[in-house]
Amino acid sequence: MEKFRRFRRLRTSEAMRSFVRENELHASDFIYPVFVVAGRDKKIPVSSMPGVFQYSIDRIDEEIDEVASAGIPAILIFGIPDHKDDKATGAYDEHGVTQEAIRHIKDKYPDLIVIADVCLCEYTSTGHCGMVDDKGHILNDETLPLLTATAESMARAGADIVAPSDMMDGRVAAIREGLDAAGFELTPILAYSAKFASAYYGPFRDAAESAPKFGDRKTYQMDPANGREAMREIADDLDEGADMIIIKPAMAYLDICKEARLRFNVPLIAYNVSGEYAMIKAAAANGWIDEKRITLETLTGMKRAGADRIITYHAIEAAHWLQEK
């Protein structure tokens, strides 16, 4: 009689490993972020994110065609306006860059799910996610009507899902009430429920041109040290009407993903953020890692931790790699 288990029996070949594999990645797991910039004939590389570009609406099909052909079911859209002000008027302008991009994409790619990021940071002259008083304090309650107006305008433009990422208290309830009153009771809210004040966001702020002009976002985004608080944030967002939740970032927060998966029976999305992407790209460019293997391993880890879907800048490349398998 054997005195130990031979786990290796189930690892003897790729066919056997595949047969007993617990988690599989598919292109349908991915959501691809896109950056739309005001103007015409623009394809602007993001220097800190190799392979990522800002596109003007007249050229966005170059990217959306790739998304669709790769079998990726959804995009997360961010707009970069040509004008910013202290009221973030570009965020809820019915003909703003994001709203017009949504109309264009939904008209040409009706089956693609368009998730509209709802925040003010790309549109404010301060770069903060909320209104700011003359002492530099971020104003929570005064920001809620503007977030609601933004969500409503994006729903009117055709967004399938709205995703508030600002981390103001009470914003999900305000947006849900506003959407319902405007006739969009069937538009889901995908809440950035556990969004941490992370150092991993740096390259994104290049891409979205949304770096704060002063201070930081630690008074409204979560302290990276707090896990129990994340569960309270998620519970409150769900109580306020969120249909789905995001954990952001992903790699250093897989414990949060796992705990949320165990506690909440709702669709859970991990955001594989810009700094995580940039680190892999930089290491691969130096020949230090196998980019394909480490990317797929990283994304598999997010799925194993409980993510139903993954927002990732790797999506198009990863989808092609999976097809090769």
N, C-alpha and C positions, 0 to 999 in steps of 0.2 A: 504494500500500500504506500502511495506517495505521501511524504511528510510535508509537502508544500504544494501550492497551486502553480501550475505552469501557465501564467498569463501569456507567455510568448506563443502559445498555440494559436492565439487569435491575431498574431502579428506576422505570420509567416510569409505573406505576399500582399501586394497592393490589393488584389481582389479580396483577400480575407479581411484586410484592414478596412476596406470600403464596406464590406458586408456587415461589419459590427460597429461602424462609425456612428457616434451618438448625435453629432451635429454636422450639417452640410450647408455650405454657402451656396446661394443662387443669386443670379443677377436681380431677381425679384425682391431680394432682401434690401436692396440699396436705394437710397435717395441721394440725388446729385445736386449740390449747391451751384447756382448760377448767379453771375453778377452782371447786371444790366446797367449801362451807363448812358447818360443823356448825350444826344448828338447823333451824328451819322458817320458811317463808314469807319467805325472804331473797333479794333481788336487790340487791346492793350495788355501786354503781359504783366502779371503780378510777380515782381522780382523775387519775393520771398517764398513764392509757391510755384515752383517749376511746373509747367503744363496747365496752369490756371490763368484765365484771361477775363478781362472785362470786355463785354460786347455791347455795341449799340443795337437797338432793336432791329435795324435793317440787316444786321449780320448775325443775329442770335440763332438763326436757323442752322448755321454752321455747327453750333454746339448741340442744339436740340436734336438735329438729325443723328448725331453720334449717340446721344442718350437713347433715342428711340430704337436705333438699329442694334444697340447692345442689349436690349430687353429690359432696361431699367424703367420701372413703372412710374417714378415720381421725381420731381425736382423741387428744390427749396429756393425761392427767388428772393434776391436782394437787389434793391435799386440804389443807384448813385445819381442824385439830381445835379443839375447845373447851378442850383441856388440853395443856400442854407440860411436859416434865420432862427431867431430865438423862440418861435412858435412852431417850428418844424412843419411849416405849411405844405411842404412837398410830400409829406407822409400821407396826407389825406386829400391831396389834390386829385379830383376825379380824372384829370388828364396828366397826372404825374408819370414819371418814367416807369415806375413799377406797375401802375395800373394799365398803362398802354402796353407794356410788355406782356402782362397777363392776358389782355384781350387778344394780342397777336398770337400768342402761343396756344391759347385755347381754341382760337379759330382754325389754326393750321394743324394742331395736334390734339383733337378733342378727347382722345382716350388717355392722354398723359395727365396724371394727377399733378396739379400745380398747388404747392403749399406756399402761402405768402407769409414771410417773416413780418411780424408786427412789432416794430420798435421805432423809436424816434432818433436813434443815435446817428444814422446816416444823413438825417435831415436837419439836425439842430446845428446852429453855429458853434455851440459848446462841445459837440461830440458826445454829450451825455444822453442817457436813455429816457430822461424825463425833463420836465421844466426846472429851471434853476432860479433861485431868488437872488437878490443883490448881495447876499453874503456867501453865495456859492453852494447853498444847500439844495439838494435835489428834492423837489416837491412831489410827494406821492399822490395825494388826492387830486391836485390840480392837473396831474398828467393823465388821469384815467379817462376824461372825456376825449382827449386827443387820441389816445390809443383806441378807444371805441370808434371814433370817426375813421381812423385808419383802417381798422378791421372791416367796417361797413363798406368803405370805398373799394377795398380789395375784393370783398365778396361781390359787390356790384360789377366789378370788372370781370368776374368769372372765376376767381380763386376757388378751388375745391375745398381747401382747408386753410384756416388762419392759425398762425403760430405765434402767440405773444412771447417775446424773448426779453422783455424789459426788466422783469423781476420787481415791479411795483406791487405792493400788497393790494389785494382786492381787484386786480385787473381782469381776472378771468370772469368774475361775477359781472363786472361792468360791461365787458365785451359780450358776454352771453345775453345779457338783458338788451343791449343795443342791437345785436344781430336779430334777436327774436322780434323786437319792435319794428325792425326794418324789413321783416319778411324773410329773413334768412335763418329760420329756426332749424333747418336741416344742414346748415353749414357747420361742420365739426370744428372744435377747438383742440389743437395740439399744443399743449402748454409746455414751455421750457420750465418745468416745475422745480428741478434741482439743477440750477445753473450757478456754478461756482465762480468766484472772483479769481480767475486762473491766469497764470503766466503763459498758458498755452495758446492764448488768443492773438498774440502779436501779429502774425502774418495775415490773419483775417482783417485786421484793422487797416492793413495796407490795401487789401482787396476791396473792402467796403468803404474806405476813406472815412473811418468812423472813430479814430482815436480821440479820447477826451482831450480837450484843450487845457484842462487843468485837473489836478487831483487824480483820483482813480474811481473805481466802481465798487469799492469795498463796503459802502454803506447800503447798497441795495442788492448786489450779488452775494452769494453765500460764502462764508468762511470755509476754505478747503479742509479745515480740520474737523468739520462737523458732519457726522453721518446721521445721527438721530434727528437733528433738525431737518435734514433733507426729507425724511419720512413725514414730518409734520407739514412741510411745504407741499409735498405731493398730495397728502390727504386733504389739505385745504383746497387745493386747486380742483381736485375731483369733486369735493363738496360744492364748489362754486360753479361747476358745470363743465369742467374739462372732460373731453372724451378720450384723449390719449396724452401720454407724458413723454418728455425728453429728459435724459440725463446728459449733462454737458459739463466738462469734457468726458471722454470715455476711458482712455487707457489707465489713468491714475485713479479712476473712480469706478472700477468694475465691482468693488464691494457694494457700492451704492446701487448699481444695476442689479446685482444678485439679491440684495435685500428688498429692493422695490419689486422685483419679480415674485419673490415669495409672499409679499404682503398685498399686492394690488393686482387684481385680475382684469387689467386693461391693457391695450396695446402699448408697448414700451419701446421707445426709440433711443438708441445711443448715438450721440454726436461725436464722431471721430474728427476732432477739430484741426484747425489749420496748423498749429504748432506740432501736433502729432504727425501730420502729413509731411510737413517741412523737414522734420528730423529724419524720417525714413528717406526722403528724396536726397537730402544732403549726404547721409551716410552711403547711400547707393552710388551717388555721383563720385564719391571718393573710393569706391570699390571695397568698402568695409563690410557690406552685407549683400546678400542675395535679395534684391528688391521684391521680386515676385513671391518668393517663399515667405519672407518676413511680413509682407503686406497681407497675404492670405492668412497667415498664422494670427496676425493681430486682429483681423476682422473676425476670424473664427472664435477668438477669445471673447469678443464682444457678444457674439451669438450664444456662446456657451454660458456666459454670465446672465443670459436671460433676455437679451435684446431681440425683439421681433423684427425690427428694421434698423438699419444703420445709415445715418447721414454721413457720407464720406466723399472726399475729393478724389479718392482712389477708384470711385465707382466704375468709370468707363474702362480703365485698364483692368481692374479686377474682374469685370464681367467678361472681357475678352480672354483673360487667363483661365477663367473657369470653363469657357467654351473649348479651350485647347485641351483641357483635361478629359 
